[in-house]
C-alpha cells in the first residue's frame, strides 16, 4: 500500500510539473505575440533563459537517467 501511494504521489507531481511547464510555454508565446518582450528586454531575457535552462535540465536528466 505504501509503495502504491508513493507511485501515485510521484505521478501526480510529475503531471503537475509538466502542466506547469506547458503553461509557462504558452505564456511565453502569448507575451511574444503581443509584444511584451519588445517593451521589456530584461523580462524577455529572464523568461527565455529560465525556459531554456529548464528544458536543458530535462533533456540532460532524460539522457543520464532514463535513456539506455
Backbone as a chain_set.jsonl record, in Angstrom:
{"seq": "XXXXXXXXXXXXXXXXXXXXXXXXXXXXXXXXXXXXXXXXXXXXXXXXXXXXXXXXXXXXXXXXXXXX", "coords": {"N": [[0.821, -1.196, 0.0], [1.929, 1.208, 0.772], [3.927, 1.629, -1.138], [2.39, 1.923, -3.439], [1.083, 4.315, -2.866], [3.245, 6.062, -2.868], [4.071, 5.888, -5.564], [1.777, 6.928, -6.775], [1.841, 9.557, -5.731], [4.261, 10.535, -6.822], [3.611, 10.39, -9.528], [1.476, 12.229, -9.697], [2.828, 14.592, -8.991], [4.677, 14.722, -11.101], [2.969, 15.044, -13.325], [1.845, 17.511, -12.628], [4.099, 19.169, -12.781], [4.755, 18.944, -15.515], [2.433, 20.053, -16.627], [2.639, 22.654, -15.588], [5.0, 23.48, -16.862], [4.168, 23.542, -19.562], [2.216, 25.518, -19.361], [3.815, 27.721, -18.779], [5.242, 27.855, -21.179], [3.133, 28.486, -22.952], [2.406, 30.993, -21.939], [4.774, 32.369, -22.482], [4.762, 32.332, -25.305], [2.418, 33.805, -25.816], [3.148, 36.295, -24.675], [5.232, 36.937, -26.386], [3.892, 37.164, -28.846], [2.159, 39.319, -28.343], [3.858, 41.417, -27.985], [5.077, 42.089, -25.593], [7.689, 41.543, -24.888], [9.117, 43.197, -26.563], [8.922, 45.645, -25.402], [10.06, 45.266, -22.926], [13.037, 44.223, -22.397], [14.597, 42.965, -20.452], [12.832, 41.279, -19.09], [12.243, 39.55, -21.162], [14.742, 38.307, -21.596], [15.157, 37.047, -19.085], [12.893, 35.31, -18.771], [13.03, 33.74, -21.102], [15.552, 32.629, -20.784], [15.142, 31.134, -18.427], [13.293, 29.218, -19.307], [14.841, 27.901, -21.237], [16.952, 26.866, -19.663], [15.546, 25.13, -17.945], [14.484, 23.362, -19.838], [16.86, 22.286, -20.916], [17.85, 21.039, -18.602], [15.9, 19.083, -18.241], [16.217, 17.484, -20.581], [18.865, 16.66, -20.171], [18.599, 15.186, -17.787], [16.908, 13.144, -18.719], [18.599, 11.953, -20.601], [20.742, 11.029, -18.996], [19.527, 9.461, -16.937], [17.282, 7.985, -17.875], [17.383, 7.15, -20.597], [18.719, 4.441, -22.348]], "CA": [[0.0, 0.0, 0.0], [2.782, 2.381, 0.884], [4.594, 1.819, -2.411], [1.388, 2.437, -4.363], [0.87, 5.721, -2.536], [4.43, 6.778, -3.335], [3.991, 5.959, -7.026], [0.704, 7.873, -7.066], [2.329, 10.905, -5.417], [5.266, 10.916, -7.819], [2.899, 10.597, -10.792], [0.745, 13.495, -9.6], [3.825, 15.674, -9.04], [5.212, 14.767, -12.452], [1.953, 15.641, -14.189], [1.727, 18.924, -12.264], [5.276, 19.86, -13.318], [4.613, 19.01, -16.971], [1.381, 21.031, -16.903], [3.215, 23.963, -15.3], [5.959, 23.797, -17.923], [3.437, 23.931, -20.759], [1.587, 26.807, -19.095], [4.864, 28.731, -18.928], [5.492, 27.993, -22.613], [2.0, 29.203, -23.544], [2.544, 32.381, -21.512], [5.894, 32.938, -23.227], [4.316, 32.543, -26.679], [1.464, 34.92, -25.807], [3.904, 37.529, -24.454], [5.978, 37.212, -27.609], [2.952, 37.61, -29.879], [1.556, 40.605, -28.008], [4.879, 42.451, -27.985], [5.532, 42.434, -24.238], [9.148, 41.465, -24.835], [9.683, 44.329, -27.29], [8.954, 46.773, -24.476], [10.828, 44.941, -21.727], [14.059, 43.259, -22.81], [15.07, 42.201, -19.297], [11.86, 40.211, -18.874], [12.422, 38.593, -22.258], [15.947, 37.519, -21.33], [14.986, 36.2, -17.907], [11.921, 34.239, -19.005], [13.563, 32.848, -22.122], [16.657, 31.899, -20.155], [14.602, 30.146, -17.486], [12.705, 28.124, -20.088], [15.93, 27.154, -21.847], [17.663, 26.116, -18.616], [14.668, 24.048, -17.501], [14.427, 22.389, -20.926], [18.15, 21.605, -20.944], [17.931, 20.15, -17.437], [15.038, 17.939, -18.511], [16.866, 16.617, -21.561], [20.042, 16.074, -19.544], [18.119, 14.16, -16.872], [16.436, 12.027, -19.53], [19.765, 11.291, -21.205], [21.542, 10.347, -17.983], [18.818, 8.538, -16.053], [16.218, 7.194, -18.457], [17.742, 6.568, -21.9], [19.761, 3.404, -22.224]], "C": [[0.86, 1.253, 0.0], [3.487, 2.684, -0.439], [3.624, 2.375, -3.455], [1.112, 3.906, -4.132], [2.046, 6.579, -3.01], [4.402, 6.943, -4.855], [2.907, 6.947, -7.444], [1.165, 9.309, -6.832], [3.347, 11.402, -6.431], [4.595, 11.2, -9.156], [2.146, 11.918, -10.789], [1.71, 14.68, -9.678], [4.406, 15.826, -10.442], [4.225, 15.427, -13.412], [1.768, 17.128, -13.895], [2.905, 19.731, -12.828], [5.198, 19.993, -14.835], [3.552, 20.046, -17.347], [1.897, 22.452, -16.657], [4.196, 24.408, -16.374], [5.232, 24.251, -19.186], [2.68, 25.241, -20.566], [2.6, 27.95, -19.237], [5.185, 28.941, -20.399], [4.375, 28.771, -23.306], [2.077, 30.682, -23.178], [3.663, 33.072, -22.284], [5.484, 33.241, -24.664], [3.35, 33.717, -26.754], [2.176, 36.254, -25.593], [4.69, 37.919, -25.701], [5.061, 37.77, -28.692], [2.401, 39.004, -29.601], [2.578, 41.738, -27.906], [5.345, 42.875, -26.61], [7.057, 42.467, -24.186], [9.82, 42.595, -25.612], [9.825, 45.533, -26.365], [9.863, 46.516, -23.277], [11.829, 43.833, -22.05], [14.564, 42.408, -21.65], [14.122, 41.033, -19.008], [12.01, 39.138, -19.947], [13.63, 37.706, -22.003], [15.761, 36.567, -20.156], [14.031, 35.033, -18.163], [12.421, 33.242, -20.046], [14.703, 32.015, -21.556], [16.165, 30.823, -19.201], [14.005, 28.954, -18.223], [13.806, 27.265, -20.705], [16.695, 26.311, -20.826], [16.823, 24.927, -18.15], [14.569, 22.955, -18.565], [15.727, 21.603, -21.021], [18.284, 20.619, -19.783], [17.066, 18.915, -17.641], [15.652, 16.972, -19.499], [18.091, 15.931, -20.976], [19.645, 14.965, -18.575], [17.663, 12.928, -17.645], [17.607, 11.237, -20.096], [20.547, 10.476, -20.18], [20.81, 9.236, -17.257], [17.862, 7.582, -16.76], [16.576, 6.52, -19.77], [18.87, 5.556, -21.702], [20.469, 3.225, -23.53]], "O": [[0.558, 2.231, -0.683], [3.63, 3.845, -0.821], [4.01, 3.215, -4.269], [0.926, 4.665, -5.083], [1.851, 7.693, -3.495], [4.68, 8.027, -5.368], [3.108, 7.724, -8.377], [0.901, 10.184, -7.657], [3.299, 12.558, -6.851], [4.968, 12.149, -9.846], [2.176, 12.649, -11.779], [1.429, 15.663, -10.363], [4.603, 16.946, -10.913], [4.61, 16.274, -14.218], [1.558, 17.919, -14.815], [2.718, 20.852, -13.301], [5.539, 21.042, -15.382], [3.748, 20.827, -18.279], [1.615, 23.355, -17.445], [4.22, 25.579, -16.751], [5.63, 25.232, -19.813], [2.519, 26.001, -21.522], [2.271, 29.017, -19.755], [5.382, 30.076, -20.832], [4.645, 29.621, -24.155], [1.834, 31.538, -24.029], [3.521, 34.224, -22.692], [5.824, 34.302, -25.189], [3.452, 34.542, -27.662], [1.848, 37.24, -26.253], [4.797, 39.101, -26.028], [5.41, 38.733, -29.374], [2.198, 39.785, -30.531], [2.196, 42.898, -27.756], [5.957, 43.934, -26.475], [7.643, 43.319, -23.518], [10.978, 42.918, -25.347], [10.738, 46.343, -26.525], [10.378, 47.46, -22.679], [11.5, 42.648, -21.982], [14.923, 41.248, -21.849], [14.57, 39.924, -18.716], [11.91, 37.946, -19.655], [13.555, 36.489, -22.172], [16.166, 35.407, -20.227], [14.334, 33.894, -17.807], [12.25, 32.034, -19.883], [14.796, 30.818, -21.829], [16.713, 29.721, -19.171], [14.191, 27.809, -17.81], [13.714, 26.038, -20.697], [17.045, 25.164, -21.107], [17.352, 23.828, -17.981], [14.568, 21.767, -18.242], [15.702, 20.384, -21.188], [18.771, 19.503, -19.961], [17.459, 17.815, -17.253], [15.615, 15.761, -19.283], [18.335, 14.756, -21.249], [20.286, 13.915, -18.544], [17.99, 11.801, -17.275], [17.609, 10.006, -20.074], [20.968, 9.355, -20.467], [21.388, 8.184, -16.986], [17.654, 6.467, -16.283], [16.111, 5.411, -20.03], [19.836, 5.804, -20.981], [21.377, 2.4, -23.632]]}, "num_chains": 1, "name": "protein.A"}
